[in-house]
Amino acid sequence: MTDTPARLLKLLSLLQTPREWPGGELAERLDVSPRTVRRDIDRLRELGYPVEASRGSLGGYRLVAGAAMPPLVLDDEEAVAIAVGLRAGAGHAIEGVDEASVRALAKLEQVLPSRLRHRVSALQNATVPLTRGDGATIAPQTLTTLASAATGQEALRFSYRSGDGRETKRQVEPYRLVSTGRRWYLVAYDLLRADWRTFRVDRVSEPFATGARFAARPLPMEGGEGGAGDAARYFARSMASRQPELRLDVRFAAPAEFVAARLPPTLGVPEPEPGSGADGADGCRLRSSCTDSLEWVALRLALVDCEFAVQGPPELVAYLESLGARLTRAASHGKG
């Protein structure tokens, strides 16, 4: 490697790993002589990077904490691995992967050279993910476009499909992305309707950043200073106003720890209740409120994989009775 700037960046990349590098191994990695490695180490020190050397047969070089630490430097393989991982997590709304991951992906893809962007796309397109099927998949490019526009305060245009299948054109000032674990939502000010809206990102298509900048509007919330926390509270309030609240009362014939590990946190935490099991054994009881759909709540209760009895609400009891009858008919048809 004869290009000195490229070699120094490669050397920095190696030194940023938490280990000590023998001079001979660095020379082999960089395809230069040990003497050149020593000169390059001196150049890094002159630039203010704290490279420490230890003597002896087991000695080597390592980067230590100091006042002037280098920016993160990644080699090709590391950059591709991170980008693919962020795309996979963001695109399938894995629980715990939030807006920060999407912002990181947007920044990384912006600075990736075209040859690496092609590698990332090729690997992503050739990979078939195994998902649980209880959340919608999203094109990572859609998320990064929305995240970049929100961060840069740039107006967006996109097509939006409503719950009843109608397609509309939207022009918005994006505020924040909100992840619920199963889905992504965009909180934005809709310019054509002159009001705030929340959009399910899996229903957004053809997003386009217009280049028009805007000054962020305050969310219509009392006492808020703006930011991700306010966006999450606004989203929760918005969802609660449009979705009827379900007051759950469910008894499970299994310990509370078993049930809690199989229920999403949004449905609440079951409490131990002696004698609440179907057979009189110790079980647990879930008393909580949620604004999720009946269909989704019924599915998650069934996936706990134990006997349970729903005390309320009545509409959930009725839906489970209908679902149970439908499943029974499906099973009887299979036997015939």
C-alpha positions as CSV (number, residue, x, y, z in Angstrom):
1,M,0.0,0.0,0.0
2,T,2.0,3.0,-1.3
3,D,-0.7,5.7,-0.9
4,T,0.3,7.4,2.4
5,P,-3.1,8.9,3.3
6,A,-4.9,5.7,2.5
7,R,-2.4,3.7,4.5
8,L,-2.7,6.0,7.6
9,L,-6.5,5.6,7.5
10,K,-6.1,1.9,7.3
11,L,-3.7,2.0,10.2
12,L,-6.2,4.0,12.2
13,S,-8.9,1.5,11.4
14,L,-6.8,-1.3,12.8
15,L,-5.7,0.6,15.9
16,Q,-9.3,1.4,16.8
17,T,-10.0,-2.3,17.6
18,P,-9.5,-3.0,21.3
19,R,-6.2,-4.9,21.1
20,E,-2.5,-4.4,20.9
21,W,-1.0,-4.8,17.4
22,P,2.6,-6.2,17.0
23,G,4.6,-4.1,14.5
24,G,5.2,-7.1,12.3
25,E,1.5,-7.9,12.0
26,L,0.7,-4.3,11.1
27,A,3.4,-4.3,8.5
28,E,1.9,-7.5,7.0
29,R,-1.6,-6.1,7.0
30,L,-0.5,-2.9,5.3
31,D,2.0,-4.6,3.0
32,V,4.9,-2.3,4.1
33,S,8.1,-2.7,6.1
34,P,8.2,-2.5,9.9
35,R,10.2,0.7,9.4
36,T,7.4,2.3,7.4
37,V,4.9,1.3,10.2
38,R,7.1,3.1,12.8
39,R,7.1,6.2,10.6
40,D,3.4,6.1,10.1
41,I,2.9,5.7,13.9
42,D,5.0,8.9,14.4
43,R,2.9,10.7,11.8
44,L,-0.3,9.8,13.8
45,R,1.3,11.0,17.0
46,E,2.2,14.3,15.3
47,L,-1.5,14.7,14.3
48,G,-2.4,14.3,18.0
49,Y,-3.6,10.7,18.1
50,P,-2.4,9.0,21.4
51,V,-0.7,5.8,20.1
52,E,1.1,3.9,22.8
53,A,3.9,1.4,22.2
54,S,5.1,-1.4,24.5
55,R,8.4,-3.1,24.2
56,G,9.4,-6.7,24.3
57,S,8.6,-9.8,22.3
58,L,4.9,-9.4,23.1
59,G,4.9,-5.7,22.6
60,G,3.1,-3.6,20.0
61,Y,1.0,-0.6,19.4
62,R,-2.5,0.5,20.6
63,L,-4.7,3.6,20.6
64,V,-5.4,4.8,24.1
65,A,-7.9,7.3,25.4
66,G,-6.8,10.9,25.0
67,A,-7.9,14.4,24.2
68,A,-7.7,14.0,20.5
69,M,-9.4,10.7,19.4
70,P,-9.8,10.0,15.6
71,P,-13.1,9.8,13.9
72,L,-14.5,6.3,13.4
73,V,-12.7,4.7,10.5
74,L,-14.2,1.5,8.9
75,D,-12.7,-0.7,6.3
76,D,-14.9,-2.0,3.4
77,E,-16.1,-5.2,5.1
78,E,-16.9,-3.4,8.3
79,A,-18.9,-0.7,6.6
80,V,-20.9,-3.2,4.5
81,A,-21.6,-5.4,7.6
82,I,-22.9,-2.4,9.6
83,A,-25.0,-1.1,6.8
84,V,-26.6,-4.5,6.1
85,G,-27.3,-5.0,9.8
86,L,-28.9,-1.6,10.2
87,R,-31.0,-2.2,7.1
88,A,-32.2,-5.6,8.3
89,G,-33.2,-4.2,11.7
90,A,-34.8,-1.1,10.4
91,G,-36.6,-2.7,7.5
92,H,-38.4,-5.2,9.7
93,A,-39.0,-3.0,12.7
94,I,-37.3,-5.3,15.2
95,E,-38.3,-4.5,18.8
96,G,-35.6,-2.2,20.3
97,V,-34.4,-0.8,17.0
98,D,-35.5,2.8,17.0
99,E,-35.0,6.1,15.2
100,A,-31.4,6.4,16.3
101,S,-30.6,3.3,14.2
102,V,-32.3,4.7,11.2
103,R,-30.5,8.0,11.5
104,A,-27.2,6.1,11.7
105,L,-28.1,4.1,8.6
106,A,-29.0,7.3,6.7
107,K,-25.6,8.9,7.6
108,L,-23.7,5.8,6.7
109,E,-25.3,5.3,3.4
110,Q,-24.8,9.0,2.5
111,V,-21.0,8.6,2.8
112,L,-20.6,5.1,1.4
113,P,-18.8,5.1,-1.9
114,S,-20.9,3.8,-4.8
115,R,-19.1,0.5,-5.0
116,L,-20.0,-0.3,-1.4
117,R,-23.6,0.9,-1.7
118,H,-23.9,-1.6,-4.6
119,R,-22.5,-4.4,-2.4
120,V,-24.9,-3.5,0.4
121,S,-27.9,-3.5,-1.9
122,A,-26.8,-6.7,-3.6
123,L,-26.4,-8.5,-0.3
124,Q,-29.7,-7.2,1.0
125,N,-31.6,-8.2,-2.1
126,A,-30.1,-11.7,-2.0
127,T,-31.1,-12.3,1.6
128,V,-34.5,-13.7,2.6
129,P,-35.3,-12.7,6.3
130,L,-37.2,-15.0,8.6
131,T,-39.7,-12.7,10.3
132,R,-42.5,-13.5,12.8
133,G,-45.1,-12.0,10.5
134,D,-46.8,-9.7,13.2
135,G,-45.3,-6.5,11.7
136,A,-45.1,-4.9,8.3
137,T,-41.9,-4.9,6.3
138,I,-40.5,-1.6,5.1
139,A,-38.0,-0.7,2.4
140,P,-34.9,0.6,4.2
141,Q,-34.6,3.3,1.5
142,T,-38.0,4.7,2.6
143,L,-36.9,4.9,6.2
144,T,-33.6,6.6,5.4
145,T,-35.3,9.1,3.1
146,L,-37.8,10.0,5.8
147,A,-35.1,10.2,8.5
148,S,-32.8,12.3,6.4
149,A,-35.6,14.7,5.6
150,A,-36.7,15.0,9.2
151,T,-33.1,15.6,10.4
152,G,-32.4,18.1,7.7
153,Q,-35.8,19.8,8.0
154,E,-36.6,19.3,4.3
155,A,-40.1,19.0,3.0
156,L,-41.3,15.6,1.6
157,R,-43.7,14.4,-1.0
158,F,-45.0,10.8,-1.1
159,S,-47.9,8.6,-2.0
160,Y,-50.0,7.3,0.9
161,R,-52.4,4.4,1.1
162,S,-55.0,4.7,3.8
163,G,-56.5,1.8,5.7
164,D,-59.4,1.5,3.2
165,G,-57.0,1.3,0.3
166,R,-57.4,4.9,-1.1
167,E,-54.2,6.4,-2.6
168,T,-53.5,10.1,-1.9
169,K,-50.6,12.4,-2.6
170,R,-49.1,14.1,0.5
171,Q,-46.7,17.0,1.0
172,V,-45.5,17.3,4.6
173,E,-42.9,18.8,6.9
174,P,-41.5,15.6,8.6
175,Y,-41.0,15.9,12.4
176,R,-39.9,12.6,13.8
177,L,-40.1,8.8,13.1
178,V,-41.6,6.8,15.9
179,S,-41.1,3.0,16.3
180,T,-43.6,0.9,18.2
181,G,-41.6,-2.3,17.8
182,R,-44.0,-3.8,15.3
183,R,-44.4,-0.7,13.0
184,W,-42.8,2.6,12.1
185,Y,-44.8,5.9,12.0
186,L,-44.0,9.3,10.7
187,V,-45.2,12.3,12.7
188,A,-45.4,15.3,10.3
189,Y,-47.2,18.5,9.5
190,D,-49.4,18.0,6.4
191,L,-49.1,21.1,4.3
192,L,-52.2,20.4,2.1
193,R,-54.5,19.8,5.1
194,A,-52.8,22.4,7.3
195,D,-52.7,20.0,10.3
196,W,-50.5,17.4,12.1
197,R,-50.8,13.8,10.9
198,T,-49.3,10.4,11.7
199,F,-48.5,8.1,8.8
200,R,-47.8,4.4,8.9
201,V,-44.5,4.1,7.1
202,D,-45.3,0.7,5.5
203,R,-48.1,2.6,3.6
204,V,-45.8,5.3,2.3
205,S,-44.4,4.9,-1.2
206,E,-42.2,6.9,-3.5
207,P,-41.0,9.4,-0.9
208,F,-39.1,12.3,-2.4
209,A,-37.2,15.1,-0.6
210,T,-38.2,18.3,-2.3
211,G,-35.2,20.4,-1.3
212,A,-37.5,23.0,0.3
213,R,-36.3,23.8,3.9
214,F,-38.6,24.7,6.7
215,A,-38.5,25.9,10.3
216,A,-39.8,23.1,12.6
217,R,-43.2,23.8,14.0
218,P,-44.0,23.1,17.7
219,L,-46.1,20.0,18.3
220,P,-49.6,20.8,19.6
221,M,-48.8,19.7,23.1
222,E,-48.7,21.7,26.3
223,G,-45.4,22.0,28.1
224,G,-43.3,20.3,25.4
225,E,-39.9,21.5,24.3
226,G,-39.8,19.5,21.0
227,G,-37.9,16.4,20.3
228,A,-38.2,12.6,20.1
229,G,-39.9,12.4,23.5
230,D,-42.6,14.9,22.6
231,A,-43.1,13.0,19.2
232,A,-43.7,9.7,21.1
233,R,-46.2,11.3,23.5
234,Y,-48.0,13.0,20.6
235,F,-48.1,9.8,18.7
236,A,-49.5,7.9,21.7
237,R,-52.1,10.5,22.3
238,S,-53.0,10.5,18.6
239,M,-53.4,6.7,18.5
240,A,-55.4,6.6,21.7
241,S,-57.9,9.1,20.2
242,R,-58.6,7.1,17.1
243,Q,-58.5,3.6,18.5
244,P,-61.0,2.5,21.3
245,E,-59.3,1.5,24.5
246,L,-59.4,-2.2,25.5
247,R,-59.5,-2.9,29.2
248,L,-58.0,-6.4,29.4
249,D,-58.8,-8.9,32.2
250,V,-57.2,-12.3,31.4
251,R,-56.3,-15.2,33.6
252,F,-53.5,-17.6,32.6
253,A,-52.9,-21.1,33.8
254,A,-49.1,-20.5,34.0
255,P,-46.7,-18.6,36.2
256,A,-46.4,-14.8,35.7
257,E,-42.8,-15.1,34.6
258,F,-43.7,-17.6,31.8
259,V,-46.5,-15.4,30.5
260,A,-44.6,-12.1,30.8
261,A,-41.7,-13.5,28.7
262,R,-44.2,-14.3,25.9
263,L,-46.3,-11.1,25.9
264,P,-45.2,-7.8,24.4
265,P,-44.6,-5.1,27.1
266,T,-47.3,-2.9,25.5
267,L,-50.0,-5.3,26.8
268,G,-48.9,-4.9,30.4
269,V,-47.4,-7.1,33.1
270,P,-49.3,-10.1,34.5
271,E,-49.4,-10.5,38.3
272,P,-49.2,-13.8,40.2
273,E,-52.5,-15.0,41.5
274,P,-52.8,-18.3,43.4
275,G,-55.4,-20.6,42.2
276,S,-56.2,-18.7,39.1
277,G,-55.2,-21.5,36.7
278,A,-57.8,-23.5,34.8
279,D,-56.9,-26.6,36.9
280,G,-56.7,-24.6,40.2
281,A,-53.0,-24.4,40.2
282,D,-51.1,-21.2,40.6
283,G,-51.4,-18.9,37.6
284,C,-51.4,-15.2,36.9
285,R,-53.8,-12.4,35.9
286,L,-53.4,-9.6,33.4
287,R,-55.3,-6.4,34.1
288,S,-54.2,-3.6,31.7
289,S,-55.4,-1.2,29.0
290,C,-54.3,-1.0,25.4
291,T,-55.3,0.5,22.1
292,D,-54.3,-2.3,19.8
293,S,-56.7,-4.1,17.5
294,L,-58.8,-7.0,18.7
295,E,-57.2,-9.2,16.1
296,W,-53.7,-8.5,17.2
297,V,-54.5,-8.9,20.9
298,A,-56.2,-12.2,20.4
299,L,-53.3,-13.5,18.4
300,R,-50.7,-12.5,21.0
301,L,-52.8,-14.1,23.8
302,A,-52.9,-17.3,21.8
303,L,-49.2,-17.2,21.2
304,V,-48.5,-17.4,25.0
305,D,-49.0,-21.1,24.5
306,C,-51.0,-21.9,27.7
307,E,-54.6,-22.1,28.8
308,F,-56.2,-18.7,29.4
309,A,-59.6,-17.3,30.2
310,V,-60.7,-13.8,29.1
311,Q,-62.9,-12.0,31.6
312,G,-63.1,-8.9,29.5
313,P,-63.7,-6.8,27.5
314,P,-66.8,-8.4,26.0
315,E,-65.8,-7.5,22.4
316,L,-62.6,-9.5,22.9
317,V,-64.5,-12.5,24.3
318,A,-66.9,-12.4,21.3
319,Y,-64.0,-12.1,18.8
320,L,-62.2,-15.1,20.4
321,E,-65.4,-17.2,20.2
322,S,-65.7,-16.3,16.5
323,L,-62.1,-17.0,15.9
324,G,-62.2,-20.3,17.7
325,A,-65.2,-21.5,15.7
326,R,-63.5,-20.5,12.5
327,L,-60.4,-22.4,13.4
328,T,-62.4,-25.5,14.5
329,R,-64.2,-25.5,11.1
330,A,-60.8,-25.2,9.3
331,A,-59.4,-28.2,11.3
332,S,-62.6,-30.3,10.5
333,H,-62.3,-29.5,6.8
334,G,-58.7,-30.7,6.9
335,K,-59.7,-34.1,8.4
336,G,-62.3,-34.6,5.6
